[in-house]
Amino acid sequence: MNDSFQAAELYLLASSFGANILYGLPDKKLYQLQGEEPFRQAHERLIARGYLTDEGAFTDEGGFVVEVIRQYVLSKKYVQCNHFMFAFGEQDADNLVMLVEVEKETSYQLYLIEKPLVLQLLVERMPVMSREALPEEKEFLMKELDGDEKEYIQRIGVRDDFLSLDICHKTKEPRSLSNPDFLQSWIVLIEGDKLIMIDCLRKKFYHTSQHYFMKIIFDALDFPYRKKEGA
């Protein structure tokens, strides 16, 4: 669906099945502190755009949107690639729910999208995904940068073509930033002929094989691996 939704509209739709948390959106309390007005306006906009009837019931299109939001909320894992957020339906292994931040912390688009199209989208939008691996990258996975290399990366900073990658398994315990099984947060960038991955939570800097980086992406998004001929 190409329509954009404001955060208050998504929260209002999610409230129909008792959900108050939407991964990647500002906290619902920010709108509740403003009183009823944000949700009253959201209700009126949803009626005007055909997602609710005048009586407040869901239209067919509104019901579909609510079902997609439900899948998003019930997902046990979330993956965020820059402004693209992905969730996983338990009964649908072929598609992902994609929430796209169109305007920062304000406007979002919601899609149910096939996994091959997700991979195509990321390769087209993220230069680190389309980078050609060097021959020597078959010989290692990740190598931690030494002090001078780390200082250099910190000094030059990140450019606009970096990838911010967050992987959250919301059912993994303990739900602590120190638990990599619960949350990982990476900055991925190209510096010269090297692929650099920065572990934001543990302050570690790595020279990473393109093959290993793509494995991280494939595993995070549950992409199937292509079988070798004869396998």
N, C-alpha and C positions, 0 to 999 in steps of 0.2 A: 504494500500500500504506500502510495507516494505522499499521502497527506501527512502533515506535521502536527504533533501534539505537544501542548505545553505540559510541563511537569504536573501542574495541578489537575489537568485533565486525566493524565495517566493514573494519578493517585485516586481520583474520583472513580474511575472505571475499576481499578483494583480493589477498592473498598467494597465492591459488590460481592466479593467472595472473602472479605475479611483481611485482605493483605494491606499492610502499612509500610512495607519496606520494598523498594525497587532499587536493585543494584545499579550503581552508577548515577543515580539521580540525587539531587539535594535532599536532605532529610525532610520528611513530611512535616515535621514540627515547625519548620521555617514558615510554612504556609498557614498552619494552624494558629500560630502566634499572631497572624494578621486578622484573625476572626473568620467569619463565614464568607466574606466577600470573594476571596480567590476561588473558592469552590462554587459559589453561586454563579460567578461569571463563567467558570469552566462548564457548569451544567448548561447554561444558556448557549454556549458555543457548541457543545456536543449536540444539542437539539437542532441548532441552526444548520449544522453540517450533516445531519441525518444519521447520527449514531444513537440518538435517543428520540423517542416520541415525545409529544407535548406532555404526556402523562408521566414521563420519566422511565418508560420501559425501553428495553433494548430493541433496536431494529435488527434485521439480519446482519447488516454490516457491523453494527455495534456489538452484537453477540460474537461475531468472528474476532473482532479486536480484543474483546475480553478474554476469549479462549487463548489467544496468542500471549496476552499478558499473563494469564494463569500459568502457561508453560514456562514463561520467563521466570516467574516468581518461584515455581516449584523446582527449578533446576538445582541440582546439587553442586554444580560447578559453573563458574563464570570466567570468561577470558576477555580481556580488554586489549585491543590493538589500536592505540591512539584514541580516536573518537568512535570507534566501532566496538560495541559490546555484544558478546555472544553467550547464549544460554542453550541448554540441552534438554530436549523432551525425552522422558524415559521410554515412551512408546514409539518414538520416531527417530530411528538411527540415521536416516538419510538427509534430514534437514536440521538447520539451526534456527533459533530465534535470534534475530539481529536487531539491536537497538542502536540507532545512529544519533549521535549528538550533533544536531544541525547548528544550533546556536548555544554557546557555552552556558550550561546550567539552566537553560530556558526552553529550548525547542528540540524535539526528538522525532525521528521516524522509526517505524516498527515494521519488521519484515519477517516472514517465514521463508527461508532461503535454502536451496539445495547446497550441499557441501562443495561440489565442484565449482559452483559459482562463487562461493566464499573464497576458495583458494585463488580463483581467477581474479577476484576483486583485490585481494591482498597483494598478489604479485604485481598487479597494475599500479596500485597506489603506494606500495612500500618499496623503495629502492633496495633495502637490505634483503628483501625476498627474492629479487630478480638478479642479485649479484652472482657472478660466475665464480665458482670455487677454484682456488689455485691447486695445482697438482700436489703440493706438499701438505695440503690440508687433509689428505687421506691418512696422514701419519699421526694425527693427534685429535683430541676432542676439544679441550679447553686448557689454556696455559695462563696462569695468573701473571699479570704484568708486574715487572719489577718497580721499584720506587720511582725511578726516573720516568719510566713510561707512564705510570699512573699520574705523576705530577704533570706531565705534558698534556694528557687528556683532560685533566681538571683545569688546566690553564686555558686551553683553546675552547673548552665548553662544547656543547652540542649544537648542531646546526638544525635547520628546519626539516631535513630529510631523515631524521632519526625515527626509530620505532619505540614507543612506550608500550611494554608488554606486561600485563598483570594477569596472574592465574590464581584464582581463588576457589578452593574446595571447601564449601561452607560447612560440610559435615565432619571435617577432620578436626580432631582434638589433639592438643589444646588449641583453641582458637586464639592463637598468640602470634604476633609478628615475628617471633623468634622460631616459629615452627614452619619450615619450608613446605611441609606437606599441606599446610593450611593456606599459606599465601606466599607467592613469589612475585617480585616486582623488578623488572629489568628495563634498562635503556640499551637499545641496540643501535649501533652506528658504524659507518664505514670511515676509517681513517687511513688514508693512503691505500695500500693494497690489503689492509687487514680489516677483519670484522671484529669489532669490539663489543663485548657485552658487559654491562655494569650491573652488578647486583646491588640494587638501591638500599635494601634492608640490611645487608651485611657489609656494605661499603667495600666490595671486592670488584676488581677490574680484571677482565679476561680477554685474551686473544682467542677467538673461537673459530673452530672449523665451520664452514658453511653447511656441511653435511649434518653436523651435530645441531646447529641452530635450527635447521629445517626439521630435524627429528623432534626438537622441543615444540615447534609449532604444530607439527602433525599430531603428536601425542596430546598436546593441550586441546586441540580442536577435534580430536577423535577422527581425523582423516584416515581412511584406509590406505595402507601401503600397496603400491603396485606390485603384483606378483611377477617374479622373473619367469621368462619363458622356460617351459619344461619343469617348473616347480610344481 
